C-alpha cells in the first residue's frame, strides 16, 4: 500500500501531513524545507507519493518514491 504525503501551505508556514492523519507530521518555515523533509520521510516509507499544493489547494508538484533505494553497503 502506498503512503501519500501532502505538503500544504498554512498562513505563514508549510505543513507535511500523511493522508488521513488529523495532525501534521512536521511544520516547516518554507516550501522547500517541507519538500526536503517529505522526501526524507518518503525514502523511509516507500512506496510513497508526495503531493504539493499551493495556497488555492491546486496540485503544483508530485514526487513518486515507488521503491526503496538499494542499500549502499550491498
MOPAC internal coordinates of N, CA, C and O (Angstrom, degrees):
PM7 1SCF
backbone

  N    0.0000 0     0.00 0     0.00 0    0    0    0
  C    1.4450 1     0.00 0     0.00 0    1    0    0
  C    1.5269 1   109.58 1     0.00 0    2    1    0
  O    1.2310 1   120.30 1   -45.17 1    3    2    1
  N    1.2848 1   117.02 1   134.83 1    3    2    1
  C    1.4535 1   122.69 1  -177.04 1    5    3    2
  C    1.5285 1   111.31 1   -87.55 1    6    5    3
  O    1.2310 1   120.89 1   -39.89 1    7    6    5
  N    1.3166 1   115.91 1   140.11 1    7    6    5
  C    1.4582 1   122.43 1   176.15 1    9    7    6
  C    1.5249 1   108.25 1   -93.14 1   10    9    7
  O    1.2310 1   120.43 1   -40.47 1   11   10    9
  N    1.3290 1   116.78 1   139.53 1   11   10    9
  C    1.4613 1   121.06 1   175.00 1   13   11   10
  C    1.5175 1   108.64 1  -113.86 1   14   13   11
  O    1.2310 1   120.89 1   -54.13 1   15   14   13
  N    1.3242 1   115.91 1   125.87 1   15   14   13
  C    1.4590 1   123.06 1   176.40 1   17   15   14
  C    1.5171 1   108.47 1  -110.31 1   18   17   15
  O    1.2310 1   120.27 1   -50.25 1   19   18   17
  N    1.3086 1   117.09 1   129.75 1   19   18   17
  C    1.4572 1   122.41 1   178.74 1   21   19   18
  C    1.5219 1   110.00 1  -105.10 1   22   21   19
  O    1.2310 1   120.62 1   -47.95 1   23   22   21
  N    1.3203 1   116.42 1   132.05 1   23   22   21
  C    1.4596 1   123.14 1   171.72 1   25   23   22
  C    1.5178 1   105.49 1  -109.23 1   26   25   23
  O    1.2310 1   120.66 1   -65.29 1   27   26   25
  N    1.3385 1   116.34 1   114.71 1   27   26   25
  C    1.4644 1   121.61 1  -172.88 1   29   27   26
  C    1.5173 1   110.74 1  -134.14 1   30   29   27
  O    1.2310 1   120.61 1   -35.58 1   31   30   29
  N    1.3271 1   116.43 1   144.42 1   31   30   29
  C    1.4627 1   119.37 1   177.57 1   33   31   30
  C    1.5223 1   111.19 1   -77.83 1   34   33   31
  O    1.2310 1   121.25 1   -33.13 1   35   34   33
  N    1.3113 1   115.22 1   146.87 1   35   34   33
  C    1.4514 1   122.36 1   169.97 1   37   35   34
  C    1.5237 1   104.64 1  -114.08 1   38   37   35
  O    1.2310 1   119.26 1    17.84 1   39   38   37
  N    1.2889 1   119.01 1  -162.16 1   39   38   37
  C    1.4620 1   120.13 1  -176.09 1   41   39   38
  C    1.5264 1   111.30 1   -58.14 1   42   41   39
  O    1.2310 1   119.93 1   123.53 1   43   42   41
  N    1.3242 1   117.73 1   -56.47 1   43   42   41
  C    1.4658 1   120.62 1  -179.78 1   45   43   42
  C    1.5313 1   112.13 1  -133.64 1   46   45   43
  O    1.2310 1   120.37 1  -162.43 1   47   46   45
  N    1.3157 1   116.89 1    17.57 1   47   46   45
  C    1.4649 1   122.09 1   177.39 1   49   47   46
  C    1.5273 1   109.33 1  -137.86 1   50   49   47
  O    1.2310 1   121.13 1    -4.71 1   51   50   49
  N    1.3110 1   115.44 1   175.29 1   51   50   49
  C    1.4697 1   122.34 1   175.55 1   53   51   50
  C    1.5134 1   107.90 1  -123.21 1   54   53   51
  O    1.2310 1   120.56 1   -40.53 1   55   54   53
  N    1.3227 1   116.54 1   139.47 1   55   54   53
  C    1.4587 1   119.55 1  -177.85 1   57   55   54
  C    1.5212 1   110.97 1  -118.62 1   58   57   55
  O    1.2310 1   121.97 1   -33.92 1   59   58   57
  N    1.3102 1   113.83 1   146.08 1   59   58   57
  C    1.4573 1   122.46 1   174.93 1   61   59   58
  C    1.5199 1   106.51 1  -110.11 1   62   61   59
  O    1.2310 1   120.88 1   -57.11 1   63   62   61
  N    1.3343 1   115.92 1   122.89 1   63   62   61
  C    1.4528 1   119.88 1  -175.44 1   65   63   62
  C    1.5213 1   110.53 1  -141.47 1   66   65   63
  O    1.2310 1   120.91 1   -45.96 1   67   66   65
  N    1.3300 1   115.86 1   134.04 1   67   66   65
  C    1.4666 1   120.53 1   174.76 1   69   67   66
  C    1.5227 1   108.61 1   -72.53 1   70   69   67
  O    1.2310 1   120.80 1   -37.96 1   71   70   69
  N    1.3257 1   116.08 1   142.04 1   71   70   69
  C    1.4511 1   120.21 1   177.94 1   73   71   70
  C    1.5253 1   109.40 1   -59.14 1   74   73   71
  O    1.2310 1   120.75 1   -49.06 1   75   74   73
  N    1.3247 1   116.17 1   130.94 1   75   74   73
  C    1.4546 1   121.88 1  -179.76 1   77   75   74
  C    1.5143 1   114.59 1    91.96 1   78   77   75
  O    1.2310 1   119.96 1   167.51 1   79   78   77
  N    1.3308 1   117.69 1   -12.49 1   79   78   77
  C    1.4700 1   121.24 1   179.56 1   81   79   78
  C    1.5256 1   110.13 1   -78.03 1   82   81   79
  O    1.2310 1   121.05 1   -28.94 1   83   82   81
  N    1.3185 1   115.60 1   151.06 1   83   82   81
  C    1.4661 1   120.24 1   179.68 1   85   83   82
  C    1.5245 1   112.92 1   -89.00 1   86   85   83
  O    1.2310 1   121.06 1   158.66 1   87   86   85
  N    1.3402 1   115.57 1   -21.34 1   87   86   85
  C    1.4649 1   119.96 1  -178.60 1   89   87   86
  C    1.5210 1   109.94 1  -128.27 1   90   89   87
  O    1.2310 1   120.46 1   -28.40 1   91   90   89
  N    1.3202 1   116.72 1   151.60 1   91   90   89
  C    1.4627 1   119.25 1   175.84 1   93   91   90
  C    1.5178 1   111.47 1   -66.50 1   94   93   91
  O    1.2310 1   121.31 1   -31.91 1   95   94   93
  N    1.3207 1   115.10 1   148.09 1   95   94   93
  C    1.4615 1   121.23 1   176.28 1   97   95   94
  C    1.5201 1   110.93 1   -79.47 1   98   97   95
  O    1.2310 1   120.93 1   148.62 1   99   98   97
  N    1.3287 1   115.83 1   -31.38 1   99   98   97
  C    1.4713 1   120.91 1  -177.30 1  101   99   98
  C    1.5262 1   108.37 1  -153.76 1  102  101   99
  O    1.2310 1   120.76 1   -39.01 1  103  102  101
  N    1.3259 1   116.16 1   140.99 1  103  102  101
  C    1.4649 1   123.21 1   173.05 1  105  103  102
  C    1.5183 1   106.75 1  -110.77 1  106  105  103
  O    1.2310 1   120.55 1   -52.35 1  107  106  105
  N    1.3306 1   116.55 1   127.65 1  107  106  105
  C    1.4680 1   121.50 1  -177.21 1  109  107  106
  C    1.5217 1   110.38 1  -121.47 1  110  109  107
  O    1.2310 1   120.98 1   -21.37 1  111  110  109
  N    1.3226 1   115.73 1   158.63 1  111  110  109
  C    1.4582 1   120.95 1  -178.85 1  113  111  110
  C    1.5256 1   113.21 1   -83.05 1  114  113  111
  O    1.2310 1   120.15 1   159.19 1  115  114  113
  N    1.3511 1   117.32 1   -20.81 1  115  114  113
  C    1.4597 1   119.51 1  -178.38 1  117  115  114
  C    1.5237 1   110.58 1  -139.82 1  118  117  115
  O    1.2310 1   121.02 1   -18.02 1  119  118  117
  N    1.3123 1   115.66 1   161.98 1  119  118  117
  C    1.4682 1   122.22 1   177.54 1  121  119  118
  C    1.5295 1   110.20 1   -62.08 1  122  121  119
  O    1.2310 1   120.63 1   134.74 1  123  122  121
  N    1.3226 1   116.41 1   -45.26 1  123  122  121
  C    1.4635 1   120.53 1  -178.89 1  125  123  122
  C    1.5252 1   111.99 1   -62.12 1  126  125  123
  O    1.2310 1   120.48 1   139.09 1  127  126  125
  N    1.3226 1   116.70 1   -40.91 1  127  126  125
  C    1.4607 1   120.59 1   178.04 1  129  127  126
  C    1.5341 1   110.32 1   -63.56 1  130  129  127
  O    1.2310 1   119.98 1   138.70 1  131  130  129
  N    1.3236 1   117.64 1   -41.30 1  131  130  129
  C    1.4675 1   121.63 1  -179.93 1  133  131  130
  C    1.5221 1   110.97 1   -66.06 1  134  133  131
  O    1.2310 1   120.06 1   138.69 1  135  134  133
  N    1.3318 1   117.50 1   -41.31 1  135  134  133
  C    1.4646 1   120.64 1   178.30 1  137  135  134
  C    1.5223 1   110.19 1   -66.28 1  138  137  135
  O    1.2310 1   120.26 1   137.80 1  139  138  137
  N    1.3246 1   117.10 1   -42.20 1  139  138  137
  C    1.4647 1   120.83 1   178.13 1  141  139  138
  C    1.5294 1   110.63 1   -59.59 1  142  141  139
  O    1.2310 1   120.47 1   134.32 1  143  142  141
  N    1.3112 1   116.70 1   -45.68 1  143  142  141
  C    1.4589 1   120.85 1   179.35 1  145  143  142
  C    1.5347 1   110.35 1   -63.93 1  146  145  143
  O    1.2310 1   120.38 1   137.80 1  147  146  145
  N    1.3255 1   116.87 1   -42.20 1  147  146  145
  C    1.4664 1   120.93 1   179.20 1  149  147  146
  C    1.5268 1   111.44 1   -61.54 1  150  149  147
  O    1.2310 1   120.37 1   141.31 1  151  150  149
  N    1.3170 1   116.89 1   -38.69 1  151  150  149
  C    1.4747 1   120.09 1   177.93 1  153  151  150
  C    1.5153 1   111.45 1   -63.98 1  154  153  151
  O    1.2310 1   120.04 1   140.97 1  155  154  153
  N    1.3095 1   117.53 1   -39.03 1  155  154  153
  C    1.4705 1   121.02 1   177.60 1  157  155  154
  C    1.5265 1   110.81 1   -63.87 1  158  157  155
  O    1.2310 1   120.78 1   136.11 1  159  158  157
  N    1.3269 1   116.12 1   -43.89 1  159  158  157
  C    1.4629 1   120.36 1   178.65 1  161  159  158
  C    1.5242 1   109.96 1   -64.88 1  162  161  159
  O    1.2310 1   120.43 1   138.12 1  163  162  161
  N    1.3400 1   116.79 1   -41.88 1  163  162  161
  C    1.4685 1   121.51 1  -177.64 1  165  163  162
  C    1.5228 1   111.80 1   -62.04 1  166  165  163
  O    1.2310 1   120.04 1   143.98 1  167  166  165
  N    1.3169 1   117.53 1   -36.02 1  167  166  165
  C    1.4589 1   120.27 1   178.17 1  169  167  166
  C    1.5247 1   111.76 1   -62.92 1  170  169  167
  O    1.2310 1   120.77 1   146.90 1  171  170  169
  N    1.3294 1   116.13 1   -33.10 1  171  170  169
  C    1.4637 1   120.51 1  -179.32 1  173  171  170
  C    1.5278 1   113.36 1   -81.19 1  174  173  171
  O    1.2310 1   120.20 1   156.00 1  175  174  173
  N    1.3188 1   117.23 1   -24.00 1  175  174  173
  C    1.4647 1   118.91 1  -175.55 1  177  175  174
  C    1.5280 1   112.90 1  -120.40 1  178  177  175
  O    1.2310 1   120.33 1  -154.20 1  179  178  177
  N    1.3387 1   116.98 1    25.80 1  179  178  177
  C    1.4675 1   120.61 1   178.75 1  181  179  178
  C    1.5298 1   109.99 1   -59.42 1  182  181  179
  O    1.2310 1   119.42 1   -35.88 1  183  182  181
  N    1.3135 1   118.71 1   144.12 1  183  182  181
  C    1.4601 1   127.19 1     5.62 1  185  183  182
  C    1.5323 1   111.37 1   -74.77 1  186  185  183
  O    1.2310 1   121.33 1   -38.42 1  187  186  185
  N    1.3220 1   115.05 1   141.58 1  187  186  185
  C    1.4552 1   121.04 1  -174.46 1  189  187  186
  C    1.5307 1   109.79 1  -152.86 1  190  189  187
  O    1.2310 1   121.11 1   -31.42 1  191  190  189
  N    1.3289 1   115.48 1   148.58 1  191  190  189
  C    1.4604 1   121.84 1   175.42 1  193  191  190
  C    1.5233 1   107.08 1  -124.56 1  194  193  191
  O    1.2310 1   120.97 1   -46.44 1  195  194  193
  N    1.3230 1   115.76 1   133.56 1  195  194  193
  C    1.4662 1   121.47 1   174.79 1  197  195  194
  C    1.5226 1   107.08 1  -105.90 1  198  197  195
  O    1.2310 1   120.77 1   -52.29 1  199  198  197
  N    1.3271 1   116.13 1   127.71 1  199  198  197
  C    1.4643 1   121.56 1   177.62 1  201  199  198
  C    1.5233 1   108.19 1  -118.68 1  202  201  199
  O    1.2310 1   121.05 1   -50.75 1  203  202  201
  N    1.3346 1   115.60 1   129.25 1  203  202  201
  C    1.4655 1   121.58 1  -177.11 1  205  203  202
  C    1.5239 1   108.53 1  -110.79 1  206  205  203
  O    1.2310 1   120.74 1   -51.10 1  207  206  205
  N    1.3342 1   116.19 1   128.90 1  207  206  205
  C    1.4561 1   122.30 1   179.35 1  209  207  206
  C    1.5231 1   110.95 1  -108.19 1  210  209  207
  O    1.2310 1   121.01 1   -23.09 1  211  210  209
  N    1.3399 1   115.68 1   156.91 1  211  210  209
  C    1.4576 1   120.27 1   171.57 1  213  211  210
  C    1.5307 1   108.66 1   -98.00 1  214  213  211
  O    1.2310 1   120.22 1     5.28 1  215  214  213
  N    1.3327 1   117.19 1  -174.72 1  215  214  213
  C    1.4599 1   121.16 1  -177.30 1  217  215  214
  C    1.5235 1   113.43 1   -65.91 1  218  217  215
  O    1.2310 1   119.72 1   161.71 1  219  218  217
  N    1.3266 1   118.14 1   -18.29 1  219  218  217
  C    1.4671 1   121.95 1   177.95 1  221  219  218
  C    1.5212 1   112.22 1   -91.81 1  222  221  219
  O    1.2310 1   120.08 1   176.79 1  223  222  221
  N    1.3160 1   117.45 1    -3.21 1  223  222  221
  C    1.4551 1   120.93 1  -178.72 1  225  223  222
  C    1.5133 1   114.10 1    89.80 1  226  225  223
  O    1.2310 1   120.28 1  -175.79 1  227  226  225
  N    1.3331 1   117.07 1     4.21 1  227  226  225
  C    1.4612 1   121.06 1   179.27 1  229  227  226
  C    1.5290 1   110.47 1   -78.44 1  230  229  227
  O    1.2310 1   120.58 1   -36.77 1  231  230  229
  N    1.3146 1   116.50 1   143.23 1  231  230  229
  C    1.4606 1   122.10 1   176.99 1  233  231  230
  C    1.5289 1   108.22 1   -74.98 1  234  233  231
  O    1.2310 1   120.37 1   -59.53 1  235  234  233
  N    1.3321 1   116.90 1   120.47 1  235  234  233
  C    1.4672 1   120.55 1  -177.26 1  237  235  234
  C    1.5223 1   113.02 1  -108.86 1  238  237  235
  O    1.2310 1   120.34 1   159.74 1  239  238  237
  N    1.3372 1   116.95 1   -20.26 1  239  238  237
  C    1.4665 1   120.47 1   178.94 1  241  239  238
  C    1.5199 1   108.79 1  -157.77 1  242  241  239
  O    1.2310 1   121.89 1   -26.40 1  243  242  241
  N    1.3297 1   113.98 1   153.60 1  243  242  241
  C    1.4647 1   119.81 1   177.06 1  245  243  242
  C    1.5146 1   108.00 1  -145.05 1  246  245  243
  O    1.2310 1   120.96 1   -45.85 1  247  246  245
  N    1.3269 1   115.78 1   134.15 1  247  246  245
  C    1.4624 1   122.20 1   179.41 1  249  247  246
  C    1.5183 1   108.64 1  -123.00 1  250  249  247
  O    1.2310 1   120.69 1   -47.52 1  251  250  249
  N    1.3286 1   116.29 1   132.48 1  251  250  249
  C    1.4569 1   122.08 1  -176.53 1  253  251  250
  C    1.5244 1   110.12 1  -109.57 1  254  253  251
  O    1.2310 1   120.64 1   -60.36 1  255  254  253
  N    1.3075 1   116.39 1   119.64 1  255  254  253
  C    1.4627 1   123.23 1   174.40 1  257  255  254
  C    1.5253 1   106.16 1  -111.70 1  258  257  255
  O    1.2310 1   120.85 1   -99.90 1  259  258  257
  N    1.3202 1   115.99 1    80.10 1  259  258  257
  C    1.4532 1   119.74 1  -172.81 1  261  259  258
  C    1.5238 1   113.62 1   -80.80 1  262  261  259
  O    1.2310 1   120.30 1   159.52 1  263  262  261
  N    1.3322 1   117.04 1   -20.48 1  263  262  261
  C    1.4683 1   120.05 1   179.37 1  265  263  262
  C    1.5118 1   109.73 1  -136.09 1  266  265  263
  O    1.2310 1   121.19 1   -26.58 1  267  266  265
  N    1.3292 1   115.33 1   153.42 1  267  266  265
  C    1.4531 1   120.05 1   173.53 1  269  267  266
  C    1.5149 1   108.23 1   -76.68 1  270  269  267
  O    1.2310 1   119.76 1   -37.20 1  271  270  269
  N    1.3351 1   118.06 1   142.80 1  271  270  269
  C    1.4713 1   119.12 1   177.56 1  273  271  270
  C    1.5339 1   109.74 1   -65.58 1  274  273  271
  O    1.2310 1   121.22 1   -30.94 1  275  274  273
  N    1.3033 1   115.26 1   149.06 1  275  274  273
  C    1.4696 1   119.57 1   178.46 1  277  275  274
  C    1.5177 1   110.09 1   -67.11 1  278  277  275
  O    1.2310 1   121.55 1   -32.56 1  279  278  277
  N    1.2928 1   114.63 1   147.44 1  279  278  277
  C    1.4618 1   120.30 1   179.16 1  281  279  278
  C    1.5292 1   108.47 1   -64.62 1  282  281  279
  O    1.2310 1   120.01 1   -53.33 1  283  282  281
  N    1.3122 1   117.58 1   126.67 1  283  282  281
  C    1.4696 1   122.14 1  -176.08 1  285  283  282
  C    1.5312 1   111.52 1   -64.86 1  286  285  283
  O    1.2310 1   120.42 1   153.35 1  287  286  285
  N    1.3202 1   116.81 1   -26.65 1  287  286  285
  C    1.4722 1   119.62 1  -178.52 1  289  287  286
  C    1.5249 1   112.58 1   -79.08 1  290  289  287
  O    1.2310 1   119.72 1   163.98 1  291  290  289
  N    1.3064 1   118.14 1   -16.02 1  291  290  289
  C    1.4828 1   120.57 1  -176.79 1  293  291  290
  C    1.4981 1   112.73 1   -80.58 1  294  293  291
  O    1.2310 1   120.10 1   180.00 1  295  294  293

